[in-house]
Amino acid sequence: MGENEASLPNTALQGKKMAYQKVSADQRAPGHSQYLDNDDLQATALDLEWDMEKELEEPGFDQFQLNSAEHQNLENSETADLNLDPIQPATSPKGRFQRLQEESDYVTHYTRSAPKSNSCNFCRLLKIFCTAIILFISGILIGYYSRKNCPSSATSSETLDLQLYQEILKTIQAEDIKKSFRNLVQLYKSEDDTEISKKIKTQWATLGLEDVQLVNYSVLLNLPGLSPSSVTLISSGQCFHPNGQPCGEEARKRSSQDLLYSYAAYSANGILEAEVIDVSYGNADDLKRIKKVKNVTNRIALLKLGKLPLLYKLSLLEKTGFGGVLLYIDPCDLPKTANISYNTFMVSLNPGGDPSTPGYPSIDGSFRQNRSNLISLLVQPISASLVAKLISLPKDRTTNGACSPLELPNNEERIVNMKIQTVTKFETVTNVVGYLKGLTFPDRYVIVGSHHHTAHSYNRQEWASSTAIITTFIRALMLRVKRGWRPDRTIVFCSWGGTAFGNIGSYEWGEDFKKVLQRNVVAYISLHSPVRGNSSLHSVASPSLQQLVAEKNKFNCPRRGQCPETNISSEQMQDDADYFINHLGVPTVRFTYEDIKTLEGPSFLSEALFPKHATKIEEMDPFFNLHETITKLSGEVILQIANEPVLPFNALDIALEVQNSLKGDQTNTPQLLALASRLRESAEFFQSDEMRPANDPKERAPIRVRMLNDILQDMEKSFLVQHAPPGFYRNILYHLDGKTSQFSILLEAWERCKSLASNETLQEALSEVLNSINAAQVYFKAGLDVFESVLVGKN
């Protein structure tokens, strides 16, 4: 059966030929059911036809007797490899009994004496014929409608899974999340990361999670010095703390910790006195314009946070020759409800992991590099109120109700003295890792990540919100596990330490178990800072998971009585998913609630960490309904990825994302466009042909499902480029923000090419993208070839 067709043996009747006609698919009558096309019904039809022929085999009907060889062939026809096209026994050239009666030599070959009544015999035969036809048609109709009305095993399985998911998710209640959140906030009394980690471990183990571990790493942290940083305006001699308050003992006592933790971790230390030059957001065009009119060597840049990764902008300033940076957030870039003009903040200049062991884990015996600072610039975050004082602007900067951005007048000179003091020391960062072992594929991991404990009290409520959500989901999940259920794949729950200093905990764990994770991780679901606003649900997902996320977003519609426009993008995230996206190529999902103004404003403002009083979770979500929604949305995605026989990833969406990313004004070579087109063709064929097991349980041979899932989980690895600008993702499927769709490394190279005489940077970026697309196309093609070989071998 299947690909090899075999027709029925041709047989000759003694005395007279009997013709049987195979009716092709395009000759079927309109309304012919697909359920009639299967092998069982074909065999049944042949049996019925043969039985009816035997009924006519009475003495004297010699011309209808088959010889022994022909009879043997028909008896074996049930096991013959039949044609895929259905055989319709009732459609011989003239019809069964019509054919018998209209043959010219019918009477001549009739050897028996004529019956007494031909009409009586004819009526008897007609009755037999009609009865057989009625039974035959009735059997077909009964079989058709019984199969139509009974759900397929796939539908039944999907329904059972959905019922199971809903049963688990319905136990998640906003009140439980709120209670857990408040307990965590009260728990936050120790500055020791290990103590908080131990309490989280105890809580998870109490809920029944298996094999909960504390994983410790000794890492190099950059911490504030004994006294806060200061900025002095030379023209007036006034000294200010980073928050804009005058230097003095009283101000220091009033907010000493906040002042100390207003710093850039891993910045250079020292004192610099120089002219302040306003570089706005610090992109290539800004710097090109400034260099034409000013000498920037060893000057201090007044830099706005946002629009581009901070590390990238600092690298440009460093190459241009600046010596220091005063970093701030323009109030016009923030929602009106965010009144943080006097708030200080912290940033980290660490691209990820322990700076003393770049690229390898901080385990005992590892070589430690002496890296007290990761950049030659002196970088100091300051408040917007201090910026206003430095440039002598009035307090009211609104014009006709519109906010006026902060700018230093071009014709005025400001010279300041900036003093930065930090210390570096080794401290222990602890991760909490718990496992729920899978039943069918225990060596395939779905990682769920939150974070705990940041420097000082920065984002305290955000980490409590994150930890409350992951703990609530574990509680709901383990209630079902205790009743005997397990997911097919292993779910790994992680609470990361050292996030504020450059995602140190997640990086070190990833580097420690890199070989295992490269082979086994199928997805990462981030619960980092789930509630940052209350006006818009914002979903970030890998291209292969966007379809799944769009389906799950519909969950939010019945709860709110309306279906807002789906807001899903593949954009860079400032959280612990960084290592899994950029070094392992793992498909990732994150749901967050944001303010619309934040989404519409400049990206990368979340790189700033504000003190505890800047973000009040309970004011944004007093009843914790948003937390409940995030928990259930994330939970359903986790359950579906962990439990579906075939991973719910979409290969074609990756190819479409690649083609969309090549649109725009950049110079795209014909080779790039041709490769993208071939990638789409391969992905379309893969999606339509090899993804059948996702919908049809009959196709789910274990070896085929395993091969298919292995291909699906590694699809994004082809898009990890070797070199990316500082702060840019190595995974080029992710864009800088939700407002740009082009490949970020091509955008950056194009901008730099416009300001430089050489286009070498652009050619390098084009080559990186070209190689990535080619690798993906080869990957899909190899997967298709393997499937073809296996299936042909089995046949």
Secondary structure by P-SEA (a helix, b strand, c coil): ccccccccbbbbcccbbbbbbbbcccccccccccccccaaaaaaaaaaaaaaaaaacccccccccccaaaaaaaaacccccccccccccccccccaaaaaaacccccccccccccccaaaaaaaaaaaaaaaaaaaaaaaaaaaaaaaacccaaaaaaaaaaaaaaaaaaaccaaaaaaaaaaaaaacccccaaaaaaaaaaaaaaacccbbbbbbbbbbbbbbccccccccccccccccccccccccaaaaaacaaaaaacccccccccccbbbbbbcccccaaaaaaaaaccccccbbbbcccccccaaaaaaaaaaaccccccccccccccccccccccccbbbbcccccccccccccccccccccccccccccbbbbbcaaaaaaaaccccccccccccccccccccbbbbbbbbbbbbbbbbbbbbbbbbbcccccccccbbbbbbcccccccaaaaaaaaaaaaaaaaaaaaaaaaacccccbbbbbbbcccccccaaaaaaaaaaaaaaaaccccbbbbcccccccccbbbbbbccccaaaaaaaaccccccccccccccccccccccccccccccccccbbbbbbbbccccccccccccccccccccccccccccaaaaaaaaaaaaaaaaaaaccccccccaaaaaaaaaaaacccccccaaaaaaaaaaaaaaaaaaacccccccccccccaaaaaaaaaaaaacccccccccccccccccccccccccccccaaaaaaaaaaaacccaaaaaaaaaaaaaaaaaaaaaaaaaaaaaaaaaaaac
